[in-house]
Amino acid sequence: MPDAEHIHMKEKYTMKIEYCDMSNFEELMDFLQECFKTTNPAHLRFEELYPDIYRKDSELLPGIVIVREGGRIASSAGIFPIPLQVGNRSIVIQGVGGVATHPDFRGKSLMTKVMDEIKLMIEKQNPPFSWLGGMRYRYSRWGWERAGSCINFRLWSKNTAVLEHCGFKTREISYAEIPWQEIITLRKALSFRGNASLESLKHRYMRPSLRFFTAENEYKDKAFIVLSHNAEIVEYCGAPKGISDILLLILKDLSYLNVSVPMINDSCYRIFSALAEYWEISHCNNLAVHNFRECLLLAEENPAVHELKGLGDCGINLILCDNKNPEQRIFLGIEKVLLHFKT
């Protein structure tokens, strides 16, 4: 019969996996702060940084995996649904965040245990793809690779002379002044966007270091921009000319701004490119494909496809299979100007 000390040591090193809820929320927040302040002593607490995700009453808590050792939280990560509008398609992908191991338990492959569980959770939901922020070398083994394409513009105040004022009344507003229903309406007019609910948006706009700007003209055309840390345009919507006038207002005080945009040659793209001093095509962080067929179907929504004029009927057979997932076969074809699929 084992003695009491042996039993104690066995319990101490027995790992337990669980999912977050209201009962362990504060413990998880303390854990994340301890983990991330080791690389950045000034790191804000996660409930301050991401109030739309980390709240005691959030419905997203069950998506957070916790691994314990000896009763303590040793490692954790979470999956969080990201609703998107891609052209005419509404989809939900999974984002992965809050990946951390406590300094006392590092070097014991606990992140592997957590990420294995995260990958299984995502595969059960079978989204077209998932998103993850972080270093590629840490996460490529689970299928996340640098992927996707966007254009990063650096707007420079010295280029504002190329734009004329379009007659919009522009101003900075406080969080309390945000016209929520108007913002939702303006965002819905965008073909490529995040599809956050009103409640989620209200919490997201509580993130620190955000500034809000609106524009309106005599015809009641409106525009809206969200600025982060006086450097990044993180949201924009509404009348392009109103967006242009807001940029003129902001760039009176700031020498430069950064903005990432989809590869769509629309009116906003042309405004940003006119103000840009530098630009580059870059990846959209780490993406992992989970449903090959659904990812390819999203290509139908790419405006570039409809610019492929003058091509005859052509196509290619694409096949994806591995030992874990059923084989998926797709014919990707261009017929006149239409992209079509046969599965």
N, C-alpha and C positions, 0 to 999 in steps of 0.2 A: 504494500500500500504506500503510495507516494506521500512524502511529508508535506507540510503546509507551505514551506518555502518553494518546493518543486511546483506545486499547484500555482502558487503566485507567479512564478517565472513563466509558466506556460500561458497563463492568462495575459500576462504582460505583453507577450509577443504574438498573440493571436490577433490576426487582422479581421476586422469586421467591416462589411460594406453596407451602407445605408443611403437613404435619400433625405435631402433637407426638408424640413417643415418648420412651423412656427416655433416648436419647442427647442430647436437647436440653432435658430437663426443668429442670435447674438454670439454664440460660440463660433459659428462659421465666420462672421464678420471679424471677430478678434483674430481668428486663425489667418484669414487672408491678409489682414494688416501686418501681422507678424512676418508672413512670407514675403510680401512685396516691399516692405521697408528695408529688407536686407540689401536690396539693390538700389533703392531710392528712399533715403530716410524721410524725405518730405512727401512721400506718397500719401494721397488722401485715402480715407476709408472708402470702401466700395459702395456703401450705402449713400455716400455723398457724391461719388463719381457717377454712379449709374442708378439713380432712384427709380428709373423705369423698370429695372431688373431686380435689384436687391432691396426688397421691402418685405417686412414681416408678413404683410397680408397679400403678397404677390402670388398669383397662380402659377408662376414660373418656378417656384422653389422645388417642386418634386423632380425637376429636371437636373438638379445638382446632386452629383454623386459624392459621397463622403466615405473615405477609408479610415478606419481607426486602428491604432495600435495601443494596447494597454488602456483602452478607454478614451484616449486622446485623438482628436482629429489629426491625422498624419498627412493626408493628401486629399485633393478634391478637384473637381472640374464640373462644368455644367453645360447643358445644351439649352438653347433659347430659340424659339421659333422666330423667323424673320419673314413676315408676309411681304411679297413683292408683286408689282404689276409689271409684266414684261409684254409690251404691246397690248394685244387683246387677251392675254392669258394672266390669270391670277394664280400665283403659286405660293407655297410656304416652304422655305428651306430651313435648315437648322444651322445656327451659329454656335460655335464652341468658345467658351471663355472661362476666366477664373481658374485656369490650370495652375495648380500650386502644390508644392510639398513643403512641409514645415522643415526649417533648418535642422531640427533634431533628428529627422528621419530621412534625410537625403542620402542618395547612394545606395538605396535598398530596392530600387526598381518599383517603387510604389506608383509612380506616374504611369508606368506601363500597365499596371493593374487597373488604374482609373481609366486610362484612355481605351483599353480593351473594352471596358464596360460602356464607355461613351459611344464607341463605334457600333456596338451591338444595338444600343438604344436608337441610334440614327437609322441603322439598316432596317429596324422594325417599322419605322415610319416611312421608309422608302422615298425620300424626297429626290428631285432630280439631281441636286448637288448640295453640298454643305460648305460653310465658310468658317475659317479659323484664322485668327490673328496670332502672329508669333513667328519664331525662327523656323525656316524650312527644315533644317537638319534635325530638329526635334520631332517633327510631326509627319515627315514624308513616309515613314514606315507604315503609317495607317492610311496612306492614300492621299494626303493633302499635298498639293503641289502649287507652286506659283502659277497662277492662271488667270484667265479673264483679261479683258483689255479696256482701258479707259485712257482719257487724255488729261494730263495734269498741266494746268496753266499757272504761270506766275504773272499776275497782273501788276503793272507798275504805274505809279501815279503820274509819271512823266508822259505817259501815253494817253492821258485823258483828253488831250487836245483833239484827238481824232473823233471824239463823240460830241454831238451837240445835245444840249438839254432838250428833252422831249415834252416839257410842260407838266410833268408830274410834281405834285407836292410830296416831298419826302421828309421823313422824320424817324428818329429812333424812339422806340416805345419800350415800356417796362413789361415784365412778365404779366403783371396785373391787367395791362391794356390789350393783351393779345386777343384779336377777334377770332375765336376758335372756329366757329362755323365757317367763316370766310376762308380761313386757312385750309380747312378740310376741303372746301369746294375748289380752291385754287390748286391744291395738290392732286385732286382727282383728275384734273385736266391734263396732267402729265402722263404720257404714255409709258414712261419708264421711271418707276419710283418705288419707294417703300410704301407699304399699305398699312401703316400703323393706325390703330383705332384712336378715337379721340381721347379716351382715357390714357392710353399708352403715350400719346403725344404730349399730353399735359405733364406727365411725369418726366418724359425725356427732356422737355424744355426746362426742367429744373436742374439739369446738369450744370456744374459750375462753369464760369467764364463764358457764358453765352450772351450775345447781344442781338436785339431784334429790330428790324427796320421795315417800314412799310412805305408804299407809294400809292397815290391815287390822283387821277386827273378829273377834269370837269365832266367827263363822260362816264365816270364811276368805274373806269378800268383800274385794276389794283395789282400790286405786286408785293412780294414778301421775301426777305432774306434773313437767314440766321448766320451769325458770325461767331466763331469760336476762338478764344484766346487772341483776339485782335489780329488773327492771321489766316484763318481758314473759313471759307464759305462752306458750310456744311449742309445748308438747305437753301433752295431758291425756287420760287414758283410765281405764276401770274404773268401779267403782260410783259413781254420782253423789253419794251421801251421803258416801263416802270422799273424793271430790274436794272436797266442801263442808268437811269437817273439815280437809283440808290447807290450804285457803284461810284458814280461821280461824287455823291455826298460822302461816302466812306473814305474815298481816296483823297479827299481834302485833308484828312488828318493822318492817314496811314500811308506809308510809302509803297507798300506792296500787299497783295493778297494772294492766297493760293486757292484753287478750286479744281476739283476733279469732276469730269463730265463724261457721260457715255459717248460713244463714237457715233453721234448723230449730227448731221449737218443742219441743225435747226437755227432759229433766230438767236437763241441764247448762246449757242456755240460761236456764232459769228460775232457777237458782242464780246465774249471772252477773248476770242482770238485777236480782235482789234486792240484790246488793252494789253495783251500779253507781251512780255519781253522774252520769256522763255516758255517752252512747252515740250512735252515728251509723251510718248505712248508708253504706258506701264501696265503691269499686272494689277489685278484687284485683290491682292493678298493671296492666301492659301485657299484653294478650292479642291474638293474631292467629289468625284462623280459617283453617284449611287444608283441612278437609273439612267442608263445610257440612252435608251429610246426617248425618254422624256426630255433629256438635255438636247438631243438633236431636234426634237419637235419645237423647242424654243427658238431654233434658228429661223423658223418661219417668220418670227417677229422682227428679225433684223432688217432695217430699211435697206441695207446694202444689197440684200438678196433681190430686191425689186429694181435695182439698178443694173442687173445683169441682162441687159437687153441685147438682142442680136445673136444670142446663142441658140443653137439648134437643140433638139432633145438630147440630153446626156445625163449621165448619172453614175453612181458608184455604189457597190454593195459594201456595207460595213458590218462586221461581225464582232461582237464582244462576248467572250465567255471566259470563265475561270473555274476553279474547282469548287467554289462556294456558291456561285450564282448561276441561275439558268442561262443558257445561251440566248443572246438577243441578236436578232438579225434585222437590219434595216437597209432599205434601198433609198438612197438620197439622190433625188433627181431634179433637174431644172428643165421645165417644159415651158417654152416661151419665157414668161417672166415669173412663173409660179414655181415655188419650191414645194415638192410633195414627197410623202413618205409611204412606203409600203412595208409592213412588218409581217 
